[in-house]
């Protein structure tokens, strides 16, 4: 929290720092030059300086309106910190050294012969550069043949180093020998290049201002390269071509583009790893989308930036090319035609440049590595071949397989229709939100929200249906395994002549029955664990009663046991409540439950109808089993009311 006392201390420390710090006033052609001069005079690096701008400088235009920067500079006030905080690391030191080296530049002397006399310009050094000396000025004058000069004016110009030309001597001027400028406009008026000739005896040098004026007389008004012109006039390179102006090229606008929210290149397959190994069955080639999902967005074309030649001629730029989103089946384009959304759940495809959403995904052959591996789709899946062992097919709609199903997993919110058969090899699993239709079911696990229909039979399988299980073909046999349905299980034959155990249960919801069994098993396990915990607690409490006090470790163990017992009791209560709820639900079911065999029921078949049970010891023919007075009663065969040959 900031208190009044802390504020006072802070203001006091700032005032003391202000009194102690030394400040100087410096000036320079540029801000960097002024700061470099202050760094030299204060003996501090630039990063430890703070400054106030007294007067902002300006380059003007070839000397017209030019101003120098004037600053008041002092050491930056630093809070009291450890010395190590001011020691830059190696990378910072290197950056400082590189920056300082770039700023280091000696002062220089330039000489120019003009109609008004001999002129010199002296610049200040930058950074750690050296100041220009009078000897350097005299050498430059002598090189131009000037020996009669005003030494006082030279000394003053060197000391001031204002960076402006000042007159220091007279000479015999001969206009006929002036330096001559040649101007050439090239590259379709996109560049202007100049060259200057060496002046003869008594001839004048060209000034930057005169060069600019001559360029304008040649129509060059745009893109003048100020620094290059000044540099050429200060350090003439006679007869050499120098670019004095460059035009601005027009920049065409970017084309409109479509950004897709799905993968359009199926070669970009992202393989999943499982236990450190790549699972090639998970290729994810199906592009699933949901209703209302944005499929594509349009980025509009951008306008271009116009250009200009050095002669001021306007160069128009092209606006980017337009494009449009091509809407296909089951999609909707927004009113502004900038976004495309899906109208259904399904697979998004681009066909003939149009974006379509298909409610059905078709596998042209078997489901295996060659056809893309596992299939997960938000619509209906049609497999024109079989589903091979180890693969998965999941669909939000139906799954229809024209071939067989092996030891694999199928899961559909709608129907699962298998034209041949299901051979799970004691591991296959088929789930359907509605019904499962198959020629046969063998050594598999099948769950259906409505019915399971098999024409040739169900062999050694676990089948659960919330409504009916029916075998209705010529062979229509149920042998082995466990079948559970709420209303009806019907077949031509149950069991076999060799007495294979076949369990058939009706009259309740199989899932609720399974949940009941799970909770009952959980309660039994908890009761057994409670017995062990109670025994350990009793032993420790008896020991504590005998010795008045337990060792620290045993006391901690007793506390842990008591807490665990409480958790077990809470868990047992939850499972018992669930058991009671499921039992109440099962008791409330109005379904009667029937098991019908049009031909035979062999010994070894176990019948369960609600709470009643019957183990078949003698063969029955053409019978229906029902529950009466909580007993399984054998009645004459009743033909099922539902036509299982008709698929809904």
C-alpha positions in Angstrom: 0.0 0.0 0.0 1.3 3.5 -0.9 1.3 5.8 2.1 1.8 9.5 2.5 5.1 8.9 4.2 6.3 6.7 1.3 5.4 9.4 -1.2 7.3 12.0 0.8 10.4 9.8 0.9 10.2 9.2 -2.9 9.8 12.9 -3.7 12.7 13.7 -1.3 15.0 11.2 -3.1 14.0 12.6 -6.5 14.8 16.2 -5.4 18.2 15.1 -4.1 19.0 13.3 -7.3 18.0 16.4 -9.3 20.3 18.5 -7.3 23.2 16.1 -7.7 22.9 15.4 -11.5 24.9 17.4 -14.0 23.3 18.6 -17.2 24.7 20.1 -20.4 23.2 21.6 -23.5 24.2 20.2 -26.8 23.2 20.6 -30.4 23.5 18.6 -33.6 22.3 18.2 -37.1 20.4 15.1 -36.0 19.1 13.8 -32.7 21.7 11.0 -32.8 24.5 13.4 -33.3 23.4 15.5 -30.4 23.1 12.5 -28.1 26.6 11.2 -29.2 28.1 14.6 -28.4 26.5 14.5 -24.9 27.7 11.0 -24.4 31.3 12.2 -25.0 31.1 15.2 -22.8 29.4 13.4 -19.8 31.5 10.3 -20.2 28.4 8.1 -20.1 26.8 5.6 -22.6 23.8 6.9 -24.5 21.5 4.4 -22.7 22.2 6.1 -19.4 21.2 9.5 -20.6 17.9 11.4 -20.3 17.2 14.5 -22.2 14.7 17.3 -22.9 14.3 18.7 -26.4 14.8 22.5 -26.4 14.4 22.8 -30.1 13.5 20.1 -32.6 15.7 19.9 -35.7 14.6 19.6 -39.3 16.4 18.7 -42.5 14.5 21.2 -44.6 14.8 20.8 -48.3 18.4 21.2 -49.5 19.3 23.7 -46.9 16.1 25.7 -47.0 14.4 25.7 -43.5 17.1 23.4 -42.0 17.3 23.4 -38.1 19.6 21.9 -35.6 18.5 19.8 -32.7 19.1 21.4 -29.3 18.9 19.2 -26.2 19.5 19.5 -22.4 21.1 16.2 -21.4 21.9 14.6 -18.0 22.5 11.3 -16.4 19.3 9.3 -16.0 18.1 9.0 -12.4 18.4 5.4 -11.2 16.8 3.8 -8.2 19.1 2.3 -5.7 19.7 -1.3 -6.7 22.4 -3.9 -6.5 25.5 -3.4 -8.7 24.8 -6.6 -10.5 21.5 -5.2 -11.9 23.6 -2.7 -13.9 25.9 -5.3 -15.4 24.6 -6.2 -18.8 24.9 -9.8 -20.0 27.1 -10.8 -22.9 24.4 -10.3 -25.5 23.5 -6.9 -24.3 27.2 -5.8 -24.2 27.6 -7.0 -27.8 24.6 -5.1 -28.9 25.9 -1.9 -27.2 29.3 -2.4 -28.8 27.7 -2.8 -32.3 25.5 0.2 -31.8 28.3 2.3 -30.6 30.5 1.3 -33.5 27.8 2.2 -36.0 27.5 5.6 -34.4 31.3 6.3 -34.4 32.3 8.6 -37.2 35.0 11.2 -37.6 34.3 14.8 -38.3 34.9 15.7 -42.0 35.8 18.7 -44.1 34.3 19.4 -47.5 35.4 22.1 -50.0 33.3 23.7 -52.8 34.1 26.4 -55.2 31.1 28.6 -55.8 30.6 31.9 -57.6 30.7 33.8 -54.3 34.0 32.2 -53.2 35.7 29.2 -51.7 33.4 27.4 -49.2 34.0 24.7 -46.6 31.7 22.6 -44.6 32.9 21.0 -41.4 30.8 18.2 -39.7 30.9 17.1 -36.1 32.1 13.6 -35.2 29.6 11.0 -34.0 30.1 8.7 -31.0 33.7 8.2 -30.4 34.8 9.6 -33.7 37.5 12.3 -33.9 36.9 16.0 -34.5 38.1 17.4 -37.8 41.3 19.4 -37.6 42.4 22.6 -39.3 45.2 20.7 -41.0 42.5 18.5 -42.7 40.8 21.7 -44.0 44.0 23.1 -45.3 44.8 19.8 -47.0 41.4 19.8 -48.7 41.8 23.4 -49.9 45.3 22.8 -51.2 44.0 19.8 -53.2 41.7 22.2 -55.0 44.5 24.7 -55.6 43.4 27.2 -53.0 46.4 28.7 -51.2 45.2 32.2 -50.4 42.6 31.8 -47.6 41.5 33.4 -44.3 43.0 31.2 -41.6 40.8 32.8 -38.9 37.7 31.8 -40.8 39.0 28.3 -41.2 39.7 27.9 -37.5 36.3 29.2 -36.6 34.5 26.9 -39.1 36.5 23.9 -37.7 35.7 24.8 -34.1 32.0 25.4 -34.7 31.5 22.4 -37.1 28.0 23.6 -37.9 27.7 21.3 -41.0 27.0 24.3 -43.2 29.1 25.8 -46.0 30.9 29.0 -45.0 33.1 31.3 -47.2 36.8 31.2 -46.3 38.6 32.5 -49.4 38.4 34.2 -52.8 39.5 32.8 -56.1 39.5 33.9 -59.7 36.2 32.7 -61.1 35.9 31.5 -64.7 32.3 30.7 -65.6 33.4 28.9 -68.7 35.0 26.1 -66.7 32.0 25.3 -64.4 31.2 21.7 -63.6 28.5 20.5 -66.0 25.5 18.2 -65.0 24.0 15.7 -67.4 20.6 14.2 -66.7 19.1 11.1 -68.2 15.6 9.7 -67.5 15.6 5.9 -68.1 13.6 2.7 -67.4 10.3 4.2 -68.7 10.7 7.3 -66.5 11.2 5.2 -63.4 14.8 6.4 -62.8 16.7 9.6 -63.3 20.5 9.3 -63.3 23.0 12.1 -63.3 26.7 12.6 -63.9 28.9 15.6 -63.3 32.0 16.7 -65.1 35.2 17.9 -63.5 35.4 21.7 -63.4 38.3 23.5 -65.1 40.5 26.1 -63.7 38.4 28.7 -61.9 35.2 26.8 -62.5 32.6 26.2 -59.8 31.3 23.0 -58.3 27.7 22.1 -58.4 25.6 22.5 -55.2 22.8 20.2 -54.2 20.3 23.0 -54.7 21.5 23.6 -58.2 21.4 19.9 -59.0 17.8 19.7 -57.8 16.9 22.8 -59.9 18.4 21.3 -63.0 16.5 18.0 -62.4 13.3 19.9 -62.2 14.1 21.7 -65.4 14.3 18.2 -67.0 10.9 17.4 -65.5 12.2 15.2 -62.6 10.0 16.1 -59.7 9.2 12.8 -57.8 11.4 10.4 -55.8 14.4 12.7 -55.4 17.2 11.0 -53.5 18.3 13.8 -51.2 21.2 12.0 -49.5 22.7 10.7 -52.7 22.6 14.2 -54.3 24.2 15.8 -51.2 26.8 13.1 -51.0 27.7 13.5 -54.7 28.1 17.3 -54.4 30.2 17.0 -51.2 32.4 14.1 -52.6 32.2 14.5 -56.4 32.7 11.3 -58.4 33.3 12.9 -61.8 32.0 11.0 -64.8 30.3 8.4 -62.8 26.5 7.8 -63.1 24.5 8.3 -59.9 20.8 7.6 -59.4 19.3 10.9 -58.4 15.6 9.9 -58.4 13.5 6.7 -58.4 9.9 6.4 -59.2 7.3 4.6 -57.1 6.1 1.4 -58.6 2.4 0.7 -58.4 1.5 -2.3 -56.2 -1.5 -4.3 -57.4 -4.1 -5.3 -54.9 -4.2 -8.9 -53.5 -6.7 -11.2 -55.1 -9.8 -12.3 -53.2 -9.4 -15.7 -51.7 -11.4 -18.4 -50.0 -10.4 -19.7 -46.6 -11.7 -23.2 -46.0 -12.5 -24.4 -42.5 -11.8 -28.0 -43.5 -8.9 -29.9 -45.0 -9.0 -29.7 -48.8 -5.8 -31.7 -49.4 -6.2 -35.3 -48.2 -2.5 -35.8 -48.7 -2.0 -33.9 -45.5 -2.8 -36.9 -43.3 -2.1 -36.5 -39.6 -1.3 -39.9 -38.1 -2.2 -40.6 -34.5 0.2 -42.3 -32.1 -1.0 -44.9 -29.7 1.5 -46.2 -27.0 4.3 -44.7 -29.0 3.3 -46.3 -32.3 1.6 -44.7 -35.3 -2.0 -46.0 -35.6 -2.5 -46.3 -39.4 -6.2 -47.1 -38.8 -6.8 -43.6 -37.6 -6.3 -41.6 -40.8 -9.3 -39.3 -40.3 -10.0 -38.9 -44.0 -13.7 -38.1 -43.4 -14.3 -34.3 -43.0 -17.2 -34.2 -40.6 -19.2 -31.0 -40.2 -22.3 -30.2 -38.2 -25.4 -28.2 -39.0 -24.6 -24.4 -38.8 -20.9 -24.9 -39.1 -19.0 -22.3 -41.2 -17.4 -24.1 -44.1 -15.7 -21.3 -45.9 -15.0 -17.5 -45.6 -14.2 -15.1 -48.4 -11.4 -12.6 -48.0 -12.3 -9.7 -50.4 -9.9 -8.4 -53.0 -7.8 -5.4 -51.9 -7.3 -2.2 -53.8 -3.8 -1.5 -55.2 -1.4 1.3 -54.3 -0.8 3.6 -57.3 2.7 4.6 -58.3 4.4 7.6 -59.9 7.3 8.1 -62.4 10.1 10.5 -61.6 8.5 12.9 -64.0 5.3 12.9 -61.9 3.2 10.7 -64.2 0.5 8.8 -62.3 0.7 5.0 -62.5 -2.5 3.3 -61.7 -2.6 0.0 -59.8 -4.9 -2.9 -60.4 -7.5 -4.0 -57.8 -7.1 -7.7 -56.9 -9.2 -10.2 -58.9 -12.5 -11.2 -57.4 -13.7 -14.7 -56.7 -16.7 -16.3 -55.1 -17.7 -19.1 -52.9 -19.4 -21.9 -54.9 -22.2 -23.2 -52.8 -23.2 -26.9 -53.4 -25.7 -29.3 -51.9 -26.9 -28.8 -48.3 -25.1 -25.5 -47.8 -26.2 -21.9 -47.5 -24.4 -18.8 -48.7 -24.8 -15.6 -46.5 -26.6 -12.6 -48.0 -23.2 -10.7 -48.4 -21.8 -13.9 -50.0 -18.9 -13.8 -47.6 -19.5 -17.0 -45.6 -20.9 -20.5 -46.4 -22.5 -22.7 -43.7 -23.7 -26.3 -43.6 -27.4 -27.0 -43.4 -26.9 -30.6 -42.1 -24.6 -32.9 -40.3 -22.4 -34.8 -42.8 -19.3 -35.0 -44.8 -18.0 -31.9 -46.6 -16.6 -32.4 -50.1 -15.5 -30.3 -53.0 -17.0 -31.6 -56.2 -16.6 -29.7 -59.5 -15.4 -26.7 -57.5 -18.6 -26.6 -55.4 -18.7 -27.2 -51.7 -21.2 -29.9 -50.8 -22.2 -31.6 -47.6 -23.2 -35.2 -48.1 -25.4 -37.0 -45.6 -23.9 -40.3 -46.5 -20.2 -41.5 -46.6 -19.5 -44.3 -49.0 -16.6 -46.7 -48.5 -16.0 -48.2 -52.0 -14.6 -51.4 -50.7 -13.6 -53.0 -47.4 -12.9 -50.9 -44.4 -9.1 -51.4 -44.1 -5.9 -49.4 -44.5 -6.3 -49.2 -48.2 -9.6 -47.3 -48.0 -8.5 -44.9 -45.2 -8.8 -47.0 -42.0 -11.4 -46.3 -39.3 -14.5 -44.3 -40.2 -16.2 -41.7 -38.0 -19.0 -39.9 -39.7 -21.8 -37.5 -38.6 -24.3 -39.0 -41.1 -24.9 -42.4 -42.7 -22.1 -44.8 -43.7 -22.4 -47.3 -46.6 -19.6 -49.9 -46.8 -19.7 -51.6 -50.2 -17.4 -54.3 -48.9 -16.7 -55.8 -45.4 -15.3 -54.4 -42.2 -12.1 -56.2 -41.5 -10.8 -57.2 -38.1 -9.5 -54.4 -35.8 -11.3 -51.5 -37.5 -14.0 -49.2 -36.3 -17.0 -47.6 -38.0 -19.0 -45.0 -36.1 -21.9 -43.0 -37.5 -24.5 -40.5 -36.3 -26.9 -42.0 -38.8 -27.1 -45.6 -40.0 -24.3 -48.0 -40.9 -25.0 -50.4 -43.8 -22.4 -53.0 -44.7 -22.9 -55.0 -47.9 -20.4 -57.6 -46.8 -19.4 -59.2 -43.5 -18.3 -57.8 -40.1 -15.3 -59.3 -38.4 -13.7 -58.7 -35.0 -14.3 -55.0 -35.1 -16.5 -52.2 -33.6 -19.6 -50.7 -35.2 -21.5 -47.9 -33.4 -24.5 -46.1 -35.0 -27.1 -43.8 -33.6 -29.5 -45.3 -36.1 -29.7 -48.8 -37.6 -26.8 -51.2 -38.3 -27.6 -53.3 -41.4 -25.3 -56.1 -42.3 -26.2 -57.9 -45.6 -24.0 -60.9 -44.9 -23.1 -61.7 -41.3 -21.3 -60.7 -38.1 -18.5 -63.0 -36.9 -17.0 -61.2 -33.9 -14.5 -64.0 -33.1 -15.3 -63.5 -29.4 -14.4 -59.8 -29.6 -16.5 -57.9 -32.1 -19.0 -55.3 -30.8 -22.0 -53.8 -32.6 -24.1 -51.1 -31.1 -27.2 -49.5 -32.6 -29.4 -46.7 -31.3 -32.2 -48.3 -33.1 -32.1 -51.9 -34.6 -29.4 -54.3 -35.8 -30.2 -56.4 -39.0 -27.9 -59.2 -40.0 -28.0 -62.6 -41.8 -26.3 -64.2 -38.8 -24.5 -63.3 -35.5 -21.7 -65.5 -34.3 -19.3 -65.1 -31.4 -20.1 -61.3 -31.1 -21.6 -58.8 -28.7 -24.6 -56.8 -29.9 -26.5 -54.0 -28.3 -29.7 -52.4 -29.8 -31.9 -49.6 -28.6 -34.8 -51.4 -30.3 -34.6 -54.8 -32.0 -32.0 -57.3 -33.2 -33.0 -59.3 -36.3 -31.0 -62.2 -37.6 -32.4 -64.5 -40.4 -30.1 -67.5 -40.1 -29.3 -67.5 -36.4 -27.4 -66.3 -33.4 -24.6 -68.5 -32.2 -22.5 -68.1 -28.9 -23.2 -64.4 -28.7 -24.2 -61.8 -26.1 -27.2 -59.9 -27.5 -29.1 -57.2 -25.7 -32.2 -55.4 -27.1 -34.5 -53.0 -25.5 -37.5 -54.4 -27.5 -37.2 -57.7 -29.4 -34.7 -60.3 -30.6 -35.9 -62.3 -33.6 -34.5 -65.1 -35.8 -37.0 -65.6 -38.5 -35.4 -67.4 -41.4 -35.3 -71.1 -42.5 -32.6 -72.0 -40.1 -33.4 -69.4 -37.5 -31.5 -71.0 -34.6 -30.3 -69.5 -31.3 -27.5 -71.6 -29.8 -25.3 -70.7 -26.9 -24.6 -67.3 -25.4 -26.9 -65.0 -23.5 -29.8 -63.1 -25.0 -31.8 -60.4 -23.2 -34.8 -58.4 -24.5 -37.6 -56.4 -22.9 -40.6 -57.8 -24.8 -39.9 -60.8 -27.0 -37.2 -63.3 -28.1 -38.4 -65.5 -30.9 -36.7 -68.1 -33.1 -37.3 -71.4 -34.9 -35.0 -73.4 -32.5 -33.4 -72.7 -29.1 -30.4 -74.7 -28.0 -29.0 -77.8 -29.7 -29.3 -81.6 -29.4 -26.0 -81.7 -27.5 -27.4 -79.6 -24.7 -25.5 -76.3 -25.3 -26.2 -73.8 -22.5 -28.3 -71.0 -23.9 -29.6 -68.3 -21.6 -32.6 -66.3 -22.7 -34.0 -63.5 -20.6 -37.1 -61.2 -21.2 -39.4 -58.9 -19.3 -37.0 -56.1 -18.4 -34.7 -53.4 -19.8 -31.3 -55.2 -20.3 -29.3 -52.1 -19.6 -31.1 -51.4 -16.4 -30.7 -55.1 -15.4 -27.0 -54.9 -16.1 -26.7 -51.7 -14.1 -28.5 -53.5 -11.2 -26.0 -56.3 -11.4 -23.1 -54.0 -11.4 -24.3 -52.1 -8.3 -25.1 -55.4 -6.5 -21.5 -56.6 -7.2 -20.1 -53.3 -6.0 -22.1 -53.5 -2.7 -20.8 -57.1 -2.1 -17.2 -55.9 -2.7 -17.7 -52.9 -0.3 -19.2 -55.2 2.4 -16.2 -57.5 2.2 -13.8 -54.6 2.4 -15.7 -53.1 5.4 -15.3 -56.4 7.2 -11.5 -56.2 6.9 -11.4 -52.5 7.8 -13.6 -53.1 10.9 -11.3 -55.9 12.0 -8.3 -53.7 11.7 -10.0 -50.8 13.6 -11.1 -53.1 16.4 -7.5 -54.5 16.8 -6.0 -51.0 17.0 -8.7 -49.7 19.4 -8.2 -52.7 21.7 -4.5 -52.0 21.7 -5.0 -48.3 22.4 -7.4 -49.2 25.3 -4.8 -51.6 26.8 -1.8 -49.3 26.5 -3.6 -46.0 26.9 -1.7 -44.6 23.9 -0.7 -45.8 20.4 2.6 -45.1 18.7 2.4 -42.1 16.3 2.5 -44.3 13.2 -0.3 -46.6 14.4 -2.4 -43.6 15.5 -2.1 -42.2 12.1 -3.1 -45.5 10.5 -6.1 -45.7 12.8 -7.2 -42.3 11.7 -6.7 -43.3 8.1 -8.8 -46.5 8.6 -11.7 -44.5 10.2 -11.7 -42.1 7.3 -11.7 -44.9 4.8 -14.6 -46.6 6.6 -16.6 -43.4 6.3 -15.9 -43.3 2.6 -16.9 -46.9 2.1 -20.2 -46.4 4.0 -21.0 -43.4 1.8 -20.2 -45.4 -1.3 -22.3 -48.4 -0.1 -25.3 -46.0 0.5 -25.0 -44.6 -3.0 -25.0 -48.0 -4.6 -27.9 -49.2 -2.4 -29.9 -46.2 -3.5 -29.1 -46.9 -7.1 -30.2 -50.6 -6.6 -33.5 -49.5 -5.1 -34.1 -47.0 -8.0 -33.4 -49.7 -10.6 -35.6 -52.3 -8.9 -38.4 -49.8 -8.7 -38.0 -49.0 -12.4 -38.0 -52.7 -13.4 -41.0 -53.4 -11.3 -42.9 -50.6 -12.9 -42.4 -51.9 -16.5 -45.6 -53.0 -18.0 -44.0 -55.3 -20.5 -45.1 -58.9 -20.2 -42.2 -60.7 -21.8 -42.4 -63.8 -24.0 -40.1 -66.4 -25.5 -41.4 -68.2 -28.6 -40.0 -71.2 -30.5 -41.8 -72.3 -33.7 -39.9 -75.6 -33.8 -37.8 -76.9 -30.9 -36.5 -75.9 -27.5 -33.7 -78.4 -26.5 -32.5 -79.2 -23.0 -29.8 -76.9 -21.7 -31.8 -73.8 -22.4 -32.4 -71.5 -19.4 -35.5 -69.3 -19.5 -35.8 -66.1 -17.4 -39.0 -64.1 -17.5 -38.9 -61.2 -15.1 -38.2 -62.9 -11.7 -39.4 -66.4 -12.8 -37.0 -68.9 -14.2 -37.0 -72.4 -15.9 -34.2 -74.7 -16.9 -35.4 -76.8 -19.8 -34.7 -80.5 -19.1 -37.0 -82.0 -21.8 -37.5 -81.0 -25.4 -40.4 -78.7 -26.2 -42.0 -78.2 -29.7 -43.8 -75.1 -30.9 -44.2 -73.4 -27.6 -44.3 -69.9 -26.1 -43.0 -69.3 -22.5 -44.8 -66.6 -20.4 -44.8 -65.5 -16.8 -47.9 -66.3 -14.7 -48.0 -65.8 -11.0 -44.3 -65.4 -11.0 -43.8 -68.8 -12.6 -42.7 -69.7 -16.2 -45.7 -71.2 -17.9 -45.4 -73.2 -21.2 -48.2 -72.4 -23.7 -49.0 -73.1 -27.3 -46.8 -71.3 -29.8 -47.9 -67.7 -30.5 -47.0 -66.2 -33.9 -45.2 -62.8 -33.4 -47.4 -59.9 -34.3 -44.6 -57.9 -35.8 -43.4 -58.7 -39.3 -39.6 -58.9 -38.9 -39.0 -59.1 -42.6 -40.0 -55.5 -43.1 -37.3 -53.0 -42.2 -38.6 -49.8 -40.8 
